[in-house]
Every structure is written in structure tokens, then in C-alpha cells.
Amino acid sequence: MRPVTLPRSGFAERHRATREAVLASQRGRLIAAMVESVQGKGYSSTTLSDVVGRARVSRSTFYEHFANKEECFVEAVHTGIDIVATRIAEELAQLPPDADARAKIRSIVHTYCEMIFAEPDFAFTVLVESFKVDQAAVAYRDLAVDRFAELYRVFYDQERAADPTLPELADELIALIPEAIGERTRRTMVSDGPARVPELAPLFVDFATTVLGIR
């Protein structure tokens, strides 16, 4: 069995700061409680009592923030996606200004995989459970895929400006990159657990750069 790839130096501290900023409030504690319960019991078996008990708040406090369990779950999906997107932006900002497209793609992919490792409950909620629950939650997940695709498009256009021999690529083709990575991530989480996902980062980088023709 191959060893688990651990997050990069400084990643844990940067991630902790982002997480605490999002989840420190009562609303954030309720969201965290939702994803913990869903990961442990599944959405259908998660009750309002589970959520308020884990969050250590009253039912009346819950209803100050959410109309029902479904709304809290959808917001949990949204929050999980936003945490990942924030971390990706922060890690990209660590790169030198002249970083090329491959370096930026590597940063995106490794940050994404490390976030699956660091936030397995949110990852399970977004990538597995959301498809069983609510169309609004799936819509947020699809929006996240579109945001990834836009980043790949920007980086490819940057590379193509420097190398005009690169061909034009349709947006639909570029969109397949995050869709395929997301599906392989989901399958790996279900079969082997989220701790195995960081091992896939080099494969995902090779896949993305091969599709884009970036060497």
C-alpha cells in the first residue's frame, strides 16, 4: 500500500484559519454539526436533534438561521464549496507572479485533493450525499465545477498567448477536466476513503495538462 500524501508545509495552518473564520459563529457550528452528522449517519437518518445537539444550541436558535433541515444541508454544501474555493485562491496567491499555467494547475489540484483529506465530512456532503438529497445542493456543486472550468480556461488562454501553436479548445472540453476529477474523487472516497485522494493529485495534474496540451 502506498503511503498517504500529507498536505504541504504551512497548509494546515492556512486551512485552520480559513475554517475558523467560516465556522466560528452559531450558524457555522450548525453547519459543521450537519456535515458531521450526515457523514456519520447519512442525510435521511440525520435529525434536527442530532444537529442542535452537536452544535450545542437550542431548536429556537436553529430556526433563527434555517427554515428546516433541508435548508441547513444546502447551506452546508455551499459552505464546503466556498471553503475549498477560498483555499484554492489563497494557495494560488502563494505562487510567484510569473508562475506558468502548469504551476497554477498543480496548485489547484493539490489544494483540492488536500482539502478532501482535511475536510472529509464536507467532502462527503458535497461529493456523495448531495446527489441523494436536494436539487439545490446539486446546483451548488455544479456551479463549483463551472468555477473550476473557468480557472482552467483562464490558465489555458494564458499559456496559448505565450504559445500560439496551442489549438483552440472548446469550453465543453475544458469543463470535462473538473467533472472527471470530481467523479474519480467521489469513487475513491466511497471505495477507499478520503485519505487516499491526495495520492491522486499527480494523476489529476497529468490528466489536466494532457487534455490542455500543456507540457
GUGU-67278 format. One line per field, with one value per residue: residue number from 1; x, z, y of N, C-alpha, C, O in turn. Coordinates in Angstrom, 1 decimal. Example, Ala and Ser with C-alpha at 12.3 -4.5 7.8 and 13.67 -1.06 7.14 Angstrom:
BEGIN
seq <- (1,2) $
n_x <- (13.2,12.8) $
n_z <- (7.8,7.1) $
n_y <- (-5.7,-2.2) $
ca_x <- (12.3,13.7) $
ca_z <- (7.8,7.1) $
ca_y <- (-4.5,-1.1) $
c_x <- (13.2,12.9) $
c_z <- (7.8,7.9) $
c_y <- (-3.3,0.0) $
o_x <- (14.2,13.4) $
o_z <- (8.5,8.0) $
o_y <- (-3.3,1.1) $
This chain:
BEGIN
seq <- (1,2,3,4,5,6,7,8,9,10,11,12,13,14,15,16,17,18,19,20,21,22,23,24,25,26,27,28,29,30,31,32,33,34,35,36,37,38,39,40,41,42,43,44,45,46,47,48,49,50,51,52,53,54,55,56,57,58,59,60,61,62,63,64,65,66,67,68,69,70,71,72,73,74,75,76,77,78,79,80,81,82,83,84,85,86,87,88,89,90,91,92,93,94,95,96,97,98,99,100,101,102,103,104,105,106,107,108,109,110,111,112,113,114,115,116,117,118,119,120,121,122,123,124,125,126,127,128,129,130,131,132,133,134,135,136,137,138,139,140,141,142,143,144,145,146,147,148,149,150,151,152,153,154,155,156,157,158,159,160,161,162,163,164,165,166,167,168,169,170,171,172,173,174,175,176,177,178,179,180,181,182,183,184,185,186,187,188,189,190,191,192,193,194,195,196,197,198,199,200,201,202,203,204,205,206,207,208,209,210,211,212,213,214,215) $
n_x <- (0.8,0.6,2.1,0.1,-0.2,0.8,-0.4,1.0,3.8,2.8,0.3,-1.7,-2.0,-2.8,-5.2,-6.6,-7.1,-8.8,-11.0,-11.8,-12.6,-14.9,-16.6,-16.9,-19.1,-22.5,-24.2,-22.3,-21.4,-23.7,-23.8,-21.4,-22.1,-24.2,-22.8,-21.1,-22.9,-24.3,-22.2,-21.7,-24.2,-25.7,-27.8,-30.6,-31.1,-30.3,-31.3,-33.0,-32.6,-30.1,-28.4,-28.7,-27.9,-25.2,-24.2,-24.6,-26.7,-30.0,-33.2,-34.7,-32.7,-31.6,-33.8,-33.6,-31.7,-32.1,-34.7,-35.5,-34.3,-33.5,-32.7,-30.6,-28.8,-28.3,-27.1,-24.8,-23.5,-23.0,-21.3,-19.1,-18.1,-17.4,-15.3,-13.3,-12.9,-12.0,-9.6,-8.2,-7.8,-6.2,-3.9,-3.1,-2.3,0.1,1.9,4.6,4.5,5.0,4.3,3.7,1.1,1.0,2.1,0.1,-2.1,-1.2,-1.2,-3.9,-5.0,-3.6,-4.3,-7.1,-7.2,-5.9,-7.7,-9.9,-8.8,-8.4,-10.9,-12.9,-15.6,-17.1,-16.4,-17.6,-20.3,-20.6,-19.8,-20.9,-23.3,-24.9,-26.1,-28.1,-30.0,-31.0,-32.0,-31.1,-28.8,-27.2,-27.1,-25.4,-23.1,-22.6,-22.2,-19.8,-18.1,-18.2,-16.9,-14.3,-13.8,-13.7,-11.4,-9.4,-9.8,-8.9,-6.2,-5.3,-5.7,-3.9,-1.5,-1.7,-1.5,1.2,2.2,1.4,1.0,-0.6,-3.8,-7.2,-9.5,-12.6,-15.0,-16.6,-15.0,-12.9,-14.4,-14.8,-12.6,-12.6,-15.0,-14.5,-12.4,-13.7,-15.6,-13.9,-12.7,-15.0,-15.6,-13.3,-13.4,-15.6,-14.9,-12.3,-11.9,-11.5,-8.8,-7.2,-7.3,-5.4,-3.2,-3.9,-3.4,-1.0,-1.8,-4.2,-3.1,-1.5,-3.5,-5.1,-3.2,-2.5,-4.9,-5.2,-2.9,-0.6,2.7) $
n_z <- (0.0,-0.9,0.7,2.4,1.0,2.5,3.5,2.2,3.5,5.9,5.0,6.7,8.7,7.3,6.3,8.7,9.7,7.7,8.0,10.6,10.4,8.9,10.3,13.0,14.1,15.5,13.5,11.8,13.5,13.5,10.8,10.6,12.4,11.0,8.7,10.0,11.2,8.9,7.6,9.4,9.7,7.4,5.3,5.4,7.8,9.6,12.2,13.4,16.0,16.3,15.0,16.4,18.9,18.5,17.8,20.1,20.6,20.9,19.7,18.9,18.3,16.1,14.3,14.0,12.1,10.0,7.9,7.9,8.0,5.5,4.3,5.9,5.2,2.4,2.7,4.0,2.0,0.2,1.9,2.2,-0.4,-0.7,1.2,0.1,-2.4,-1.4,-0.2,-2.4,-3.9,-2.0,-1.9,-4.6,-4.6,-3.3,-5.1,-7.3,-9.2,-11.9,-12.4,-14.4,-16.4,-15.9,-13.3,-11.9,-12.3,-11.1,-8.4,-8.0,-8.2,-6.2,-3.9,-3.9,-3.6,-1.1,0.5,0.5,2.0,4.4,5.1,5.3,6.1,5.0,2.3,1.8,2.1,0.0,-2.3,-2.3,-0.7,-1.5,-4.0,-3.4,-2.1,-2.6,-5.1,-5.2,-3.7,-5.5,-7.6,-6.5,-6.3,-9.1,-9.9,-8.7,-10.1,-12.6,-11.9,-11.5,-14.1,-15.4,-14.3,-15.3,-18.1,-18.1,-17.4,-19.5,-21.7,-21.0,-21.4,-24.0,-25.2,-24.8,-26.3,-29.4,-31.0,-29.7,-29.9,-30.4,-27.8,-27.0,-24.7,-23.6,-23.7,-22.0,-19.6,-19.0,-17.6,-14.7,-14.1,-14.6,-12.7,-10.4,-10.3,-10.2,-7.8,-6.1,-6.4,-5.4,-2.7,-1.8,-2.2,-1.1,0.8,2.0,2.7,0.8,-1.4,-1.8,-3.0,-5.6,-6.8,-8.5,-10.7,-11.5,-12.2,-14.4,-16.1,-16.5,-17.7,-19.9,-21.4,-22.0,-23.4,-22.4,-21.6) $
n_y <- (-1.2,2.2,5.1,7.6,10.8,13.6,16.9,20.0,22.0,24.3,24.4,23.3,25.2,27.5,26.5,26.0,28.6,29.6,27.9,28.4,31.0,30.8,29.0,29.7,31.0,30.8,30.0,28.8,26.7,25.1,24.4,22.9,20.9,19.7,18.6,16.8,15.0,14.0,12.8,10.7,9.4,9.6,11.6,11.1,9.8,11.7,13.8,16.8,17.0,15.7,17.6,20.1,19.1,18.4,20.9,22.3,24.1,25.6,24.5,26.7,28.5,27.2,27.6,30.3,30.6,28.8,27.5,24.9,21.4,20.7,23.2,23.9,21.8,22.3,24.8,23.9,22.4,24.5,26.0,24.3,24.1,26.8,27.0,25.4,26.7,29.2,28.4,27.5,29.8,31.2,29.6,29.8,32.4,32.2,31.6,32.6,35.7,35.3,32.7,29.8,28.2,25.5,25.3,26.7,25.0,22.7,23.7,24.2,21.6,20.1,21.5,21.1,18.3,18.0,19.4,17.6,15.6,17.1,17.9,15.8,15.3,17.5,17.0,14.5,15.3,17.1,15.8,13.2,12.8,14.9,14.4,12.7,14.0,16.9,19.1,21.7,21.6,20.0,21.8,23.8,22.3,21.8,24.4,24.9,23.2,24.5,26.8,25.9,25.0,27.5,28.6,26.8,27.4,30.1,29.8,28.2,29.9,31.9,30.4,29.8,32.3,32.7,30.7,30.4,28.1,26.3,24.8,26.1,25.4,24.0,25.2,23.3,21.0,21.7,21.9,19.2,18.4,19.3,17.9,15.2,14.8,15.3,13.2,10.9,11.4,11.2,8.4,7.3,8.2,6.8,4.1,3.8,5.7,9.1,9.7,8.6,10.2,12.4,11.0,10.9,13.3,13.8,12.3,13.6,16.1,15.4,14.5,16.8,18.6,17.1,17.0,19.7,20.1,21.1,21.3) $
ca_x <- (0.0,1.4,1.8,-0.7,0.5,0.4,-0.5,2.2,4.2,2.1,-1.1,-2.7,-2.2,-3.7,-6.6,-7.3,-7.5,-9.9,-12.1,-12.3,-13.3,-16.2,-17.5,-16.9,-20.4,-23.6,-24.6,-21.2,-21.5,-24.8,-23.4,-20.5,-22.8,-24.9,-21.9,-20.6,-24.0,-24.5,-21.1,-21.8,-25.5,-26.4,-28.8,-32.0,-31.1,-29.9,-32.4,-32.8,-32.0,-28.7,-27.7,-28.6,-27.1,-23.8,-23.8,-24.8,-27.6,-31.4,-34.0,-35.1,-31.6,-31.6,-34.8,-33.2,-30.8,-32.6,-36.2,-35.6,-33.1,-33.0,-32.0,-29.3,-28.0,-27.9,-26.1,-23.6,-22.9,-22.5,-20.1,-18.0,-17.6,-16.7,-14.1,-12.4,-12.6,-11.1,-8.3,-7.5,-7.4,-5.1,-2.7,-2.6,-1.7,1.4,2.8,5.2,3.7,5.3,4.1,3.1,-0.2,1.2,2.3,-1.2,-2.9,-0.7,-1.6,-5.4,-5.3,-3.1,-5.1,-8.3,-7.0,-5.6,-8.9,-10.6,-8.1,-8.5,-12.3,-13.7,-17.1,-17.6,-16.2,-18.7,-21.6,-20.7,-19.5,-21.6,-24.6,-25.8,-26.8,-29.2,-30.8,-31.7,-31.5,-30.4,-27.4,-26.5,-26.8,-24.2,-21.9,-22.4,-21.6,-18.4,-17.4,-18.1,-15.9,-13.0,-13.6,-13.3,-10.0,-8.7,-9.9,-8.0,-4.8,-5.0,-5.6,-2.6,-0.5,-1.9,-1.0,2.6,2.5,0.2,0.8,-1.6,-5.0,-8.3,-10.2,-14.0,-15.3,-17.2,-13.9,-12.2,-15.3,-14.7,-11.5,-13.1,-16.1,-13.8,-11.6,-14.7,-16.1,-12.9,-12.6,-16.1,-15.4,-12.2,-13.9,-16.6,-14.3,-11.1,-11.9,-10.9,-7.4,-6.5,-7.4,-4.1,-2.4,-4.4,-3.1,-0.2,-2.6,-5.1,-2.4,-1.2,-4.7,-5.5,-2.3,-2.6,-6.1,-4.9,-1.7,0.4,3.8) $
ca_z <- (0.0,-1.0,1.8,2.2,0.7,3.5,3.0,2.1,4.6,6.1,4.5,7.8,9.5,6.5,6.3,10.0,9.8,6.8,8.6,11.8,10.0,8.4,11.1,14.4,14.6,15.8,12.2,11.4,14.3,13.0,9.5,10.9,13.0,9.9,7.9,10.9,11.4,7.6,7.3,10.3,9.6,6.2,5.5,5.7,9.2,10.5,12.7,13.9,17.4,16.0,14.6,17.5,20.0,18.1,17.8,21.4,20.6,21.1,18.4,18.6,17.7,14.8,13.4,13.7,11.0,8.9,8.0,8.1,7.9,4.1,4.1,6.6,4.4,1.2,3.1,4.3,0.7,-0.2,2.7,1.9,-1.7,-0.5,1.9,-0.9,-3.3,-0.7,0.0,-3.7,-4.2,-1.1,-2.4,-5.9,-4.2,-2.8,-6.3,-7.9,-10.2,-13.3,-12.5,-15.6,-16.3,-15.2,-11.8,-11.3,-12.3,-10.0,-7.2,-7.9,-8.0,-4.9,-2.9,-3.9,-3.0,0.3,1.2,0.7,3.1,5.6,5.3,4.8,6.3,3.9,1.0,1.7,2.0,-1.3,-3.5,-2.3,-0.2,-2.1,-5.1,-2.9,-1.3,-2.9,-6.4,-4.9,-3.3,-6.7,-8.4,-6.0,-6.7,-10.5,-10.0,-8.3,-11.3,-13.6,-11.5,-11.8,-15.5,-15.8,-14.0,-16.4,-19.3,-17.9,-17.4,-20.9,-22.6,-20.7,-22.0,-25.5,-25.6,-24.9,-27.3,-30.3,-31.6,-29.0,-30.6,-29.6,-27.2,-26.7,-23.3,-23.2,-23.5,-20.7,-18.5,-18.7,-16.6,-13.3,-14.0,-14.5,-11.5,-9.3,-10.3,-9.7,-6.3,-5.4,-6.4,-4.5,-1.4,-1.5,-2.2,-0.3,1.9,1.6,2.9,-0.4,-2.5,-2.1,-3.8,-7.0,-7.3,-9.7,-11.9,-11.9,-12.9,-15.7,-16.9,-16.9,-18.6,-21.2,-22.1,-22.4,-24.3,-21.7,-21.2) $
ca_y <- (0.0,3.4,6.0,8.8,12.1,14.6,18.3,20.7,22.8,25.5,24.2,23.0,26.4,28.3,25.9,26.2,30.0,29.8,27.1,29.1,32.3,30.5,28.2,30.1,31.6,29.8,29.4,28.0,25.5,24.3,23.8,21.9,19.8,19.0,17.7,15.7,14.0,13.4,11.8,9.5,8.7,9.9,12.7,10.7,9.5,12.8,14.5,18.1,16.8,15.4,18.8,21.0,18.5,18.5,22.3,22.8,25.2,25.2,24.4,28.0,29.1,26.7,28.3,31.7,30.6,28.0,27.2,23.4,20.6,20.8,24.4,23.8,20.9,23.1,25.8,23.2,22.2,25.8,26.4,23.4,24.6,28.1,26.8,24.9,27.8,30.2,27.8,27.4,31.2,31.5,28.9,30.4,33.7,31.9,31.4,33.8,36.4,34.8,31.2,29.4,27.5,24.1,25.5,27.0,23.8,21.9,24.3,24.0,20.2,19.6,22.1,20.4,17.0,18.2,19.7,16.4,15.0,17.9,18.2,14.6,15.4,18.4,16.3,13.5,16.0,17.7,14.9,12.0,12.9,16.0,13.8,11.9,14.8,18.1,19.6,23.0,21.2,19.6,23.0,24.4,21.5,22.1,25.7,24.8,22.6,25.5,27.7,25.2,25.0,28.8,28.7,26.1,28.2,31.3,29.4,27.7,31.1,32.5,29.6,29.9,33.6,32.6,29.7,30.4,26.8,25.6,24.9,26.5,24.3,24.3,25.3,22.0,20.1,22.1,21.6,17.8,18.2,19.2,16.9,13.9,14.8,15.2,11.8,10.0,11.7,10.6,7.0,6.9,8.4,5.7,2.8,3.7,6.8,10.4,9.8,8.2,11.2,13.2,10.2,11.0,14.6,13.8,11.8,14.6,17.1,14.9,14.4,18.2,19.2,16.4,17.4,21.0,20.1,21.9,20.4) $
c_x <- (0.9,1.1,0.9,0.1,0.0,0.4,0.8,2.5,3.4,0.6,-2.1,-3.0,-3.1,-5.1,-7.3,-7.8,-8.8,-11.2,-12.7,-13.1,-14.7,-17.1,-17.5,-18.2,-21.4,-24.0,-23.6,-21.2,-22.6,-24.5,-22.4,-21.1,-23.6,-24.0,-21.4,-21.7,-24.3,-23.4,-21.2,-23.1,-26.2,-27.5,-30.1,-32.2,-30.8,-31.2,-32.0,-32.1,-30.5,-27.9,-27.6,-27.8,-25.6,-23.3,-24.0,-25.6,-29.0,-32.1,-34.4,-34.0,-31.4,-32.5,-34.5,-32.3,-31.3,-34.0,-36.4,-34.3,-32.6,-32.2,-30.7,-28.3,-27.5,-26.9,-24.8,-22.8,-22.3,-21.2,-18.9,-17.3,-16.8,-15.4,-13.0,-12.0,-11.7,-9.7,-7.5,-7.0,-6.2,-3.8,-2.2,-1.9,-0.3,2.4,3.4,4.4,3.8,5.1,3.3,1.8,0.0,1.3,0.9,-2.1,-2.5,-1.2,-3.1,-5.6,-4.8,-3.9,-6.4,-8.2,-6.7,-6.8,-9.8,-10.1,-8.4,-10.0,-13.2,-15.2,-17.7,-17.5,-17.3,-20.0,-21.7,-20.7,-20.3,-23.1,-25.5,-26.6,-28.0,-30.3,-31.6,-31.1,-30.7,-29.0,-26.6,-26.2,-25.6,-23.0,-21.6,-21.8,-20.1,-17.6,-17.2,-17.0,-14.5,-12.8,-13.1,-11.8,-9.1,-8.7,-8.9,-6.6,-4.4,-4.9,-4.3,-1.5,-0.5,-1.4,0.5,3.1,1.3,0.0,-0.3,-3.0,-6.1,-9.0,-11.6,-14.2,-15.8,-16.1,-13.1,-13.1,-15.2,-13.6,-12.0,-14.2,-15.5,-13.1,-12.6,-15.3,-15.1,-12.7,-13.8,-16.0,-14.4,-12.6,-14.7,-15.9,-13.1,-11.0,-11.2,-9.4,-6.6,-6.5,-6.2,-3.2,-2.7,-3.9,-2.2,-0.9,-3.5,-4.3,-2.0,-2.4,-5.1,-4.5,-2.2,-3.8,-5.9,-3.7,-0.6,1.5,4.6) $
c_z <- (0.0,0.2,1.4,2.0,1.7,2.9,3.0,3.3,4.7,5.7,5.7,8.5,8.6,6.4,7.6,10.1,8.9,7.5,9.8,11.5,9.5,9.4,12.6,15.0,14.9,14.5,11.6,12.1,13.8,11.7,9.7,11.6,12.0,9.2,8.7,11.0,10.0,7.3,8.2,10.0,8.3,6.4,5.9,7.2,10.2,10.9,13.2,15.3,17.3,15.8,15.7,18.7,19.7,18.2,19.1,21.4,20.7,19.7,18.0,17.9,16.3,13.8,13.2,12.4,9.8,9.1,8.3,7.9,6.4,3.8,4.7,5.7,3.1,1.6,3.5,3.0,0.2,0.5,2.4,0.6,-1.5,0.2,0.9,-1.9,-2.7,-0.6,-1.3,-4.1,-3.3,-1.5,-3.7,-5.6,-3.7,-3.9,-6.7,-9.0,-11.6,-13.4,-13.8,-15.4,-15.6,-13.7,-11.2,-11.3,-11.2,-8.6,-7.0,-7.5,-6.6,-3.8,-2.8,-3.2,-1.5,1.1,1.4,1.9,4.4,6.0,4.8,5.0,5.2,2.6,0.8,1.4,0.5,-2.4,-3.5,-1.9,-0.9,-3.3,-4.7,-2.3,-1.9,-4.2,-6.2,-4.5,-4.6,-7.5,-7.8,-6.4,-8.2,-10.7,-9.7,-9.5,-12.4,-13.2,-11.7,-13.3,-16.0,-15.4,-15.0,-17.7,-19.2,-18.1,-18.8,-21.8,-22.3,-21.4,-23.5,-26.0,-25.7,-26.0,-28.3,-31.1,-30.9,-29.7,-29.7,-29.0,-26.8,-25.2,-22.8,-22.9,-22.2,-19.5,-18.1,-17.7,-15.2,-13.1,-13.8,-13.1,-10.3,-9.2,-9.8,-8.2,-5.6,-5.3,-5.4,-3.0,-0.9,-1.3,-1.2,0.8,1.4,1.8,1.7,-1.5,-2.8,-3.0,-5.3,-7.6,-8.5,-10.9,-12.4,-12.7,-14.3,-16.6,-17.4,-17.9,-19.9,-22.0,-22.7,-23.4,-23.7,-21.2,-20.1) $
c_y <- (1.2,4.3,7.1,10.0,13.1,16.0,19.0,21.6,24.0,25.4,24.1,24.3,27.4,27.8,26.2,27.6,30.2,29.1,27.9,30.3,32.0,29.8,28.6,30.6,30.4,29.2,28.4,26.7,24.6,23.6,22.7,20.7,19.0,18.1,16.6,14.6,13.3,12.4,10.6,8.7,8.7,10.9,12.2,10.3,10.6,13.6,15.9,18.0,16.5,16.7,19.8,20.5,18.7,20.0,23.0,24.1,24.7,25.1,25.8,28.7,28.5,27.4,29.7,31.8,29.8,27.6,25.7,22.7,20.7,22.0,24.4,22.9,21.6,24.1,25.1,22.8,23.4,26.2,25.6,23.8,25.9,27.9,26.3,26.0,28.9,29.6,27.8,28.8,31.6,30.9,29.4,31.7,33.5,31.8,32.7,34.4,35.8,33.3,30.9,28.6,26.2,24.3,25.9,25.9,22.9,22.4,24.0,22.5,19.7,20.2,21.4,19.1,17.0,18.6,18.6,15.6,15.7,18.0,17.0,14.7,16.3,17.7,15.3,14.2,16.5,16.7,13.6,12.2,13.9,15.4,13.0,12.7,15.9,18.7,20.9,22.7,20.8,20.8,23.8,23.7,21.7,23.4,25.7,24.2,23.6,26.5,27.2,25.3,26.4,29.1,28.0,26.8,29.4,30.9,28.9,28.9,31.8,31.7,29.7,31.3,33.6,31.6,29.6,29.1,26.0,25.8,25.6,25.3,24.8,24.3,24.0,20.9,20.4,21.7,20.1,17.5,18.2,18.1,15.5,13.7,14.6,13.8,10.8,10.2,11.0,9.1,6.5,7.1,7.2,4.4,2.7,4.7,8.0,10.5,9.3,9.2,12.0,12.4,10.4,12.4,14.6,13.3,12.8,15.7,16.7,14.9,15.8,18.7,18.4,16.8,18.8,21.1,21.0,21.0,21.1) $
o_x <- (1.8,-0.1,0.8,1.1,-1.2,1.1,1.7,1.6,3.2,-0.2,-3.1,-4.1,-4.0,-6.0,-8.5,-8.9,-9.7,-12.3,-13.9,-14.0,-15.6,-18.3,-18.0,-18.4,-21.1,-24.2,-23.9,-20.9,-22.4,-24.8,-22.5,-20.8,-23.7,-24.3,-21.2,-21.4,-24.5,-23.7,-20.9,-23.0,-27.1,-27.9,-30.7,-33.2,-31.0,-32.0,-30.9,-31.3,-29.7,-26.8,-26.5,-27.2,-24.8,-22.2,-23.5,-25.3,-29.3,-31.5,-34.4,-34.2,-31.1,-32.1,-35.1,-32.2,-31.0,-34.5,-37.4,-33.3,-31.4,-31.2,-29.7,-27.1,-26.3,-25.9,-23.7,-21.6,-21.1,-20.2,-17.8,-16.1,-15.7,-14.4,-11.9,-10.8,-10.8,-8.7,-6.3,-5.9,-5.3,-2.8,-1.0,-0.9,0.5,3.6,2.9,3.7,2.9,5.5,2.4,1.5,-0.9,0.7,0.6,-2.9,-3.3,-1.6,-3.5,-6.3,-5.5,-4.2,-6.9,-9.0,-7.2,-6.9,-10.5,-10.9,-8.7,-10.2,-14.0,-15.9,-18.7,-18.4,-17.9,-20.8,-22.8,-21.5,-20.5,-24.0,-26.7,-27.7,-28.9,-31.3,-32.9,-29.9,-29.8,-28.1,-25.4,-25.1,-24.8,-22.0,-20.4,-20.9,-19.3,-16.4,-16.2,-16.3,-13.6,-11.6,-12.3,-11.1,-8.1,-7.6,-8.2,-5.8,-3.3,-4.0,-3.7,-0.6,0.5,-0.9,1.1,4.2,0.4,-1.0,-0.7,-3.3,-6.0,-9.1,-11.8,-13.5,-15.5,-16.2,-12.8,-12.5,-15.5,-13.6,-11.8,-14.3,-15.9,-13.1,-12.4,-15.5,-15.5,-12.5,-13.6,-16.2,-14.5,-12.3,-14.6,-16.2,-12.9,-10.1,-10.3,-8.7,-5.4,-5.7,-5.8,-2.4,-1.9,-4.1,-2.4,-0.7,-3.6,-4.8,-2.1,-2.3,-5.4,-4.9,-1.9,-3.6,-6.3,-3.5,0.2,1.2,5.6) $
o_z <- (0.8,0.8,0.3,2.7,1.7,1.9,3.8,4.1,3.7,6.0,5.7,8.9,9.2,6.4,7.6,10.6,9.3,7.5,9.9,12.1,9.7,9.4,13.4,16.2,14.7,14.4,11.1,11.6,13.8,11.4,9.2,11.2,12.1,8.9,8.2,10.9,10.0,6.8,7.7,10.2,8.0,7.5,6.8,7.7,11.4,10.0,13.3,15.6,18.1,16.4,16.0,19.4,20.6,18.6,19.3,22.1,20.7,18.7,16.8,17.0,15.4,12.7,12.3,11.8,8.6,10.2,8.9,7.6,6.3,3.1,4.1,5.6,2.8,0.8,3.3,3.0,-0.3,0.0,2.3,0.5,-2.1,-0.1,1.0,-2.1,-3.3,-0.8,-1.4,-4.5,-3.8,-1.5,-3.9,-6.3,-3.7,-3.7,-6.5,-9.6,-12.4,-14.3,-14.2,-14.2,-14.8,-13.0,-10.1,-10.3,-10.5,-7.8,-5.9,-6.5,-5.9,-2.8,-1.7,-2.4,-0.7,2.3,2.4,2.7,5.4,7.2,3.9,4.1,4.6,1.7,-0.3,0.6,-0.1,-3.4,-4.5,-2.6,-1.0,-3.5,-5.5,-1.9,-1.9,-4.4,-6.9,-4.9,-4.7,-8.1,-8.6,-6.7,-8.6,-11.6,-10.3,-9.7,-13.0,-14.1,-12.1,-13.7,-16.9,-16.2,-15.5,-18.4,-20.2,-18.8,-19.3,-22.6,-23.2,-22.0,-24.2,-27.1,-26.5,-26.4,-28.1,-31.8,-31.5,-30.1,-28.5,-29.7,-26.3,-24.5,-21.6,-22.0,-21.4,-18.5,-16.9,-17.0,-14.5,-12.0,-12.9,-12.5,-9.4,-8.1,-9.0,-7.5,-4.6,-4.3,-4.8,-2.2,0.2,-0.4,-0.5,1.7,0.5,1.1,1.6,-2.5,-4.0,-3.8,-6.2,-8.8,-9.5,-12.0,-13.6,-13.7,-15.2,-17.8,-18.6,-18.9,-21.0,-23.2,-23.9,-24.0,-24.5,-20.5,-19.6) $
o_y <- (1.3,4.3,7.5,10.2,13.4,16.3,18.6,21.8,24.8,26.3,24.7,24.6,28.0,28.6,26.5,27.8,30.9,29.7,28.0,30.7,32.8,30.1,27.8,30.5,29.3,27.9,27.4,25.6,23.4,22.5,21.6,19.5,17.8,16.9,15.5,13.4,12.1,11.3,9.5,7.5,8.0,11.1,12.8,10.5,10.5,13.9,16.2,18.8,17.0,16.9,20.3,21.2,19.0,20.3,24.1,25.1,23.5,25.6,26.1,29.5,29.3,27.8,30.4,32.8,30.2,27.5,25.4,23.3,20.8,22.0,24.9,23.2,21.6,24.3,25.7,22.9,23.4,26.7,26.1,23.8,26.0,28.6,26.8,26.2,29.4,30.4,28.0,29.0,32.3,31.5,29.5,32.0,34.4,31.8,33.8,33.7,35.9,32.6,31.6,28.3,25.8,23.5,25.4,25.7,22.3,21.6,23.6,22.2,19.0,19.6,21.1,18.7,16.2,18.2,18.5,15.1,15.1,18.2,17.2,14.2,16.0,17.8,15.2,13.7,16.3,16.8,13.0,11.8,13.7,15.9,12.8,12.2,15.9,18.8,21.2,23.4,21.1,20.9,24.3,24.2,21.9,23.6,26.4,24.7,23.7,27.0,27.9,25.6,26.6,29.8,28.6,26.9,29.7,31.6,29.1,28.9,32.4,32.3,29.8,31.4,34.3,31.7,28.8,28.9,25.0,26.9,25.6,24.2,25.9,23.6,23.6,20.1,19.5,21.3,19.8,16.5,17.2,17.6,14.7,12.7,13.9,13.3,9.9,9.2,10.4,8.5,5.5,6.3,6.7,3.6,1.7,4.6,7.9,11.3,9.7,9.1,12.2,13.0,10.2,12.6,15.3,13.8,13.0,16.3,17.4,15.2,16.0,19.3,19.0,17.1,19.1,22.2,21.5,20.1,20.5) $
